[in-house]
Amino acid sequence: MREDKSENTIQVVPQFTISGHHFELDGDAVTDCMRGRLPDPVQEHYVVISGRRFPPKQVLAYVTGLDRADFTTHQARRILRRLGFVAARVRVEPDTVAGDSDGEVDAGPAGGRQADALRPYVGQWVALAGPTDVLVAADTPQEVLAWLSRHDRRAPYGMFRVPASVSEAEGSAPA
């Protein structure tokens, strides 16, 4: 790592070697590079950038200009975690909702898990592969449809705009 001494502060810029190429990256630069980009379909691993789940190899390929074949998913995850991003594996959620100890089912779709899964996408259009599995989120329905077409994917659980308020969700007339 090298020290960047600007404005009387010492900023440590992480350095990485990937496939024989040297890079200096920081989390802010990665976030800036990915701003406005839609994530490719997540298979098993993902990294969270600005509330969106991206495949780690997509992120690292985009910010470095390298081909995805030049590095492994493990390398991409390790580097992105060092830069401060959350990296995880996809959990498969059961389609059925289990009841609590009294035999009652939690309120809401998928026992409330759907609301939690959609919370980061308030005001955006989403396409769902399952009750809690967001395939893609974008600002317009056209962007979502273009992404689905480009990746030859379908949204079996629908495509809709996540409401920004309760009154919007209920379809209340404006006051």
Backbone torsions as a table, in degrees:
resi	resn	phi	psi	omega
1	MET	NA	144.5	176.1
2	ARG	-110.8	155.8	178.5
3	GLU	-98.7	131.7	177.4
4	ASP	-106.4	108.9	-177.2
5	LYS	-97.6	97.0	177.6
6	SER	-132.2	138.9	179.3
7	GLU	54.2	42.8	175.4
8	ASN	61.3	19.1	174.8
9	THR	-120.5	151.6	176.6
10	ILE	-104.2	119.2	179.9
11	GLN	-113.8	122.7	179.4
12	VAL	-88.8	121.9	-179.9
13	VAL	-105.7	112.9	-179.3
14	PRO	-62.7	140.6	177.3
15	GLN	-114.1	143.4	-179.1
16	PHE	-136.0	149.3	171.5
17	THR	-117.2	121.0	-179.3
18	ILE	-128.3	119.5	177.9
19	SER	53.2	39.6	177.6
20	GLY	81.6	-0.4	179.3
21	HIS	-105.1	139.1	-179.2
22	HIS	-100.1	135.7	-178.5
23	PHE	-134.8	146.7	169.2
24	GLU	-116.4	116.8	-177.0
25	LEU	-129.4	150.8	169.2
26	ASP	-135.9	160.9	-174.9
27	GLY	-58.0	-39.3	-180.0
28	ASP	-63.8	-40.6	179.4
29	ALA	-64.3	-40.0	178.5
30	VAL	-64.8	-45.1	178.9
31	THR	-60.3	-44.5	178.5
32	ASP	-61.0	-41.7	-179.2
33	CYS	-64.6	-33.9	-175.5
34	MET	-90.9	-7.4	-179.4
35	ARG	-59.6	129.8	177.4
36	GLY	83.9	-4.6	179.2
37	ARG	-92.4	145.6	175.8
38	LEU	-94.1	140.0	-180.0
39	PRO	-71.7	146.0	170.0
40	ASP	-70.5	167.4	177.3
41	PRO	-59.4	135.6	178.2
42	VAL	-86.8	127.2	179.5
43	GLN	-91.9	-70.5	-176.9
44	GLU	-125.7	-38.6	-177.1
45	HIS	-114.1	150.0	176.1
46	TYR	-148.0	162.9	173.5
47	VAL	-129.7	140.8	-176.8
48	VAL	-96.7	121.6	177.7
49	ILE	-130.7	119.9	-179.1
50	SER	52.6	41.6	176.1
51	GLY	79.9	2.9	-179.9
52	ARG	-113.9	146.2	177.6
53	ARG	-92.1	119.5	178.1
54	PHE	-115.7	146.6	168.2
55	PRO	-63.5	132.3	-177.4
56	PRO	-56.3	-37.9	-178.8
57	LYS	-67.4	-33.7	177.0
58	GLN	-61.4	-45.6	-177.4
59	VAL	-63.7	-52.4	-175.9
60	LEU	-65.1	-37.7	177.4
61	ALA	-63.7	-41.6	-178.0
62	TYR	-67.8	-44.5	-175.7
63	VAL	-77.1	-22.4	-179.6
64	THR	-102.5	-21.4	-175.5
65	GLY	82.6	3.0	179.4
66	LEU	-80.0	157.8	173.3
67	ASP	-74.7	145.0	-179.0
68	ARG	-61.1	-23.8	179.5
69	ALA	-74.6	-10.9	-177.4
70	ASP	-79.6	-8.3	-178.3
71	PHE	-153.6	164.2	-179.0
72	THR	-95.4	164.9	174.9
73	THR	-61.1	-39.7	179.6
74	HIS	-59.8	-44.2	178.5
75	GLN	-62.2	-44.6	-179.6
76	ALA	-61.5	-45.6	178.9
77	ARG	-61.3	-44.8	-177.5
78	ARG	-61.6	-45.3	-179.3
79	ILE	-64.5	-46.4	-177.7
80	LEU	-67.1	-33.7	175.2
81	ARG	-66.6	-39.9	177.3
82	ARG	-61.9	-26.9	179.1
83	LEU	-85.7	0.5	174.2
84	GLY	101.5	6.0	-179.1
85	PHE	-89.6	150.6	175.3
86	VAL	-80.4	127.9	176.8
87	ALA	-123.8	136.0	-176.6
88	ALA	-152.8	178.3	175.2
89	ARG	-105.0	152.3	176.6
90	VAL	-71.5	133.0	173.7
91	ARG	-99.3	135.5	177.0
92	VAL	-87.3	118.3	179.7
93	GLU	-90.9	136.9	175.9
94	PRO	-67.1	147.0	179.7
95	ASP	-73.8	-21.1	-179.6
96	THR	-95.7	152.8	-180.0
97	VAL	-103.4	122.4	179.0
98	ALA	-80.8	146.5	177.5
99	GLY	-80.4	167.4	177.0
100	ASP	-82.1	-170.3	-175.5
101	SER	-64.3	-20.8	178.6
102	ASP	-89.4	-0.7	-178.8
103	GLY	85.7	3.0	179.4
104	GLU	-91.9	148.7	-179.0
105	VAL	-93.1	140.2	177.4
106	ASP	-60.9	151.8	-178.9
107	ALA	-71.6	146.9	174.5
108	GLY	92.9	160.8	178.3
109	PRO	-59.1	137.1	179.4
110	ALA	55.2	35.9	176.5
111	GLY	64.6	27.5	-179.6
112	GLY	90.8	-11.1	180.0
113	ARG	-68.1	-29.3	179.6
114	GLN	-65.0	-42.7	178.0
115	ALA	-60.1	-42.1	178.3
116	ASP	-63.7	-41.0	-179.0
117	ALA	-67.7	-31.4	-176.8
118	LEU	-90.0	-15.0	-176.3
119	ARG	-52.1	-42.3	-179.6
120	PRO	-67.8	-10.6	-174.0
121	TYR	-110.5	21.1	-179.5
122	VAL	-55.3	129.5	179.2
123	GLY	84.6	-2.8	-179.6
124	GLN	-108.4	162.7	173.5
125	TRP	-87.1	136.2	179.6
126	VAL	-129.1	154.4	170.9
127	ALA	-121.1	131.5	-175.4
128	LEU	-110.9	134.5	173.6
129	ALA	-90.9	-22.2	179.8
130	GLY	-155.7	177.0	-176.4
131	PRO	-56.2	-31.9	-178.8
132	THR	-124.8	14.4	-174.9
133	ASP	-110.2	97.6	-179.9
134	VAL	-81.5	117.7	177.4
135	LEU	-73.6	-48.1	-176.3
136	VAL	-156.8	150.7	175.1
137	ALA	-135.0	138.8	-179.2
138	ALA	-152.9	171.0	-176.7
139	ASP	-77.3	-22.4	-178.8
140	THR	-130.8	153.8	177.1
141	PRO	-65.2	-30.0	178.8
142	GLN	-63.2	-39.3	177.9
143	GLU	-64.7	-40.3	179.6
144	VAL	-65.3	-46.6	179.8
145	LEU	-63.0	-40.3	178.6
146	ALA	-63.1	-41.0	179.0
147	TRP	-63.9	-46.8	179.2
148	LEU	-58.7	-43.7	179.3
149	SER	-65.7	-46.1	-178.0
150	ARG	-60.8	-35.1	-177.6
151	HIS	-101.1	8.6	179.0
152	ASP	50.4	49.4	-178.9
153	ARG	-117.2	158.3	175.1
154	ARG	-122.6	158.6	179.4
155	ALA	-114.2	82.3	-175.0
156	PRO	-61.9	-22.6	178.5
157	TYR	-100.1	11.0	171.0
158	GLY	102.2	171.4	177.8
159	MET	-134.8	131.4	-177.4
160	PHE	-162.6	169.1	175.9
161	ARG	-93.0	129.2	178.9
162	VAL	-74.4	120.4	-176.5
163	PRO	-62.3	146.5	-178.6
164	ALA	-89.6	-12.9	-179.1
165	SER	-153.1	166.5	178.7
166	VAL	-64.1	-43.6	-178.8
167	SER	-64.2	-34.8	176.7
168	GLU	-67.2	-39.6	179.0
169	ALA	-66.0	-35.8	-178.4
170	GLU	-84.6	-8.6	179.2
171	GLY	76.6	25.9	179.3
172	SER	-65.4	144.6	177.2
173	ALA	-72.3	145.8	177.8
174	PRO	-64.0	147.9	-178.2
175	ALA	-80.3	NA	NA
